[in-house]
Amino acid sequence: MGAESHKAKNNLEKGDWSIESSEKYYGLKNWGKGHFKIDGDGFLKVHPLLDSKGIRIFDIIKEAKSKGYDLPLTIRIQDLLQTRVKELNETFLDAIKQEGYSGSYQGVFPIKVNQMREVLEEILEAGEAYNYGLECGSKPELMIALAHHKNLNSLIICNGYKDDTFIRLALYGNRIGKSVFLVVEQLSEIQRIIRISKELGIQPKIGFRIKLSTVGEGKWARSSGEEAKFGLTSPEIVDAAKNLEEAGLANSLELIHFHVGSQVPNIQTIKRATVEATRYYCELASMGFPMKYLDLGGGLGVDYDGSMSNFESSMNYTLKEYARDVVYNIQAICKEASVTCPDIITESGRSVVASHSLLITEVCDKISKHSIKPNFNKDQQVPIVESFISILKNDYSASPLERYHDAIQKKEEADNLFNLGYLKLKDKGLVDAIFWKICQDVVLFYQEAKIQPEEMDSLKTMMADQYVCNFSVFQSLIDHWACDQLFPIAPIHRLNEQPTVNTTLVDITCDSEGRIASFVDSEDERSLLRLHEMNSDEPYYLGFFLMGAYQDIMGDLHNLFGRVNEVHVFLEDDEEDGFYIEDSIPGFSVNEVLKLTQYDGQMLSRKLKKQIDRATKEDQIKPREGTRILDEYLQVLKSQTYLSESN
Ligand SMILES: *Cc1c(COP(=O)(O)O)cnc(C)c1O
């Protein structure tokens, strides 16, 4: 081996690895934004308040397990939620102060991003001082909003398609003193609102959603632009405004709304959309409507990969820049048009809730091409095996890449021989094992080399171990499967040890799509994640981070795994480890997922019992064994769907 490989090997020495190396490799500082740090013993800690108070995630798992909540486990850090709500509001207040802006900020939380009651309650509590309100897009969400919203100085914004019942509910809200805005998504809603408000004798509060010509970038860009399914075009706005005037409801129109799509990666999109919408606002104000609010919708991004770029899973701006740009642009246009500045509403969901929740799973197995070492003796072997042994021993002093190319050629030959019946299974086994050993040698050689032959990318992926994780991509990481969204993933312990295994991750569903082979990296996307060698004497835990937005509710029941166990964690100074678990919510049991597909646990066990009785009668089993089988079947109905630890 040459000097290059010697150096590469040195880089892998354990002594070189430090906690800082882990911090850098897993990008904790980039996507963690000060909330995730490694302590002196290599454990990952979450710092909900961005100060020195941290909680070891490992300790949370221990505590949850002692209460009977096994992995996979969703952990909600409630104090982190508070921090995010405060940050959003304070940042807007700062920007308003800095710019000498005459309006105020009146944010609302879009319920669809995380509907969990405990999440909503925490957000409302943290937002109370800022008059932070709620946004809803369906009847059930409005039902939640009407009941949970108490602060009459905060708003409820109703987006989405609306039927009569939806509109009546919203108007009842106004009747009991709330400010509930009906945002008109399509022209037909105008007549509906006019009719129902007349019927009930309740004056509506109305907003128009504008179909901007500004189109966003990113995965959810279709929410805006002239082909979007939501919003009114400019002629429709003129028409709708006229309808309101004719109905004597001109003074109901106070709000303009737009939404360019979720996870907007580029600040230029936000600026352009804000300018365009403010023009609409000023025009309607000049026409004499009592305009008061400009609602910018959602779209404020989350830097999932920590790259601070306009890459789809990232964002090239900060919250501070977002707030300042919005405030500045609205003010500039209103000044030009001599219109009083509106109160600013945003409906940021993702940015508020993504970071508070993480999923912990255990790596329960690994699938490896090099777990079986080639085992051969010096005796005569068939020629193809001889050739492989010769490449392995490197009889011809070839370079690693040359050996790899030779091995590929011979592998093709061997596969052909086997298919034609000229190679025995025993020899094929040997050939494949040697082939993978050669590939592995080549991968190791180039591991830390500065210049990588292009072929290494696919070879590395092929040779990587697959770590089998006890969870379902379809339940817990749906956006990764559905639209390739990246989420940060890192071990939550052993971070003072060097990770030496190149891996991709697979879940326990029987679906080949249940896998993860793209990972965050601050410069590019990685196709492999370096993790630690598994030890037989301790479990290996992986954390999936920034999971709090959308994933909870969009996850599905593929393979009938369903919801995972969940614990809600609060900081607590009086506790030795700095936290306590307030709420624990059990994941779905087998019986529950069966019910969701119209099976009934009792019915199933009766059916099985009949068959056991038959087998007993026919003397296939003894009665006592039959009862034991039935008992265990009944036990399983009550148990969790994911792999349990005794297995
Ligand atoms: C989904 C949605 C939001 C939330 O968007 P985020 O990008 O999560 O902030 C806000 N407003 C409307 C109308 C939406 O449809």
The ligand as an SDF file (V2000), in Angstrom:
LIG
                    3D

 15 15  0  0  0  0  0  0  0  0999 V2000
  -49.8600   25.2100    5.2890 C   0  0  0  0  0  0  0  0  0  0  0  0
  -50.1910   26.6170    5.4310 C   0  0  0  0  0  0  0  0  0  0  0  0
  -49.4950   27.4290    6.3360 C   0  0  0  0  0  0  0  0  0  0  0  0
  -48.2950   26.9530    7.1160 C   0  0  0  0  0  0  0  0  0  0  0  0
  -47.1300   27.0110    6.3180 O   0  0  0  0  0  0  0  0  0  0  0  0
  -45.6720   26.8080    6.9340 P   0  0  0  0  0  0  0  0  0  0  0  0
  -44.7980   26.7910    5.7670 O   0  0  0  0  0  0  0  0  0  0  0  0
  -45.6830   25.5500    7.7020 O   0  0  0  0  0  0  0  0  0  0  0  0
  -45.3720   27.9720    7.8070 O   0  0  0  0  0  0  0  0  0  0  0  0
  -49.8980   28.7220    6.4840 C   0  0  0  0  0  0  0  0  0  0  0  0
  -50.9460   29.2170    5.7720 N   0  0  0  0  0  0  0  0  0  0  0  0
  -51.6340   28.4650    4.8860 C   0  0  0  0  0  0  0  0  0  0  0  0
  -52.7530   29.0540    4.1420 C   0  0  0  0  0  0  0  0  0  0  0  0
  -51.2770   27.1520    4.6810 C   0  0  0  0  0  0  0  0  0  0  0  0
  -51.9370   26.4170    3.7860 O   0  0  0  0  0  0  0  0  0  0  0  0
  1  2  1  0
  2  3  1  0
  2 14  2  0
  3  4  1  0
  3 10  2  0
  4  5  1  0
  5  6  1  0
  6  7  2  0
  6  8  1  0
  6  9  1  0
 10 11  1  0
 11 12  2  0
 12 13  1  0
 12 14  1  0
 14 15  1  0
M  END
$$$$
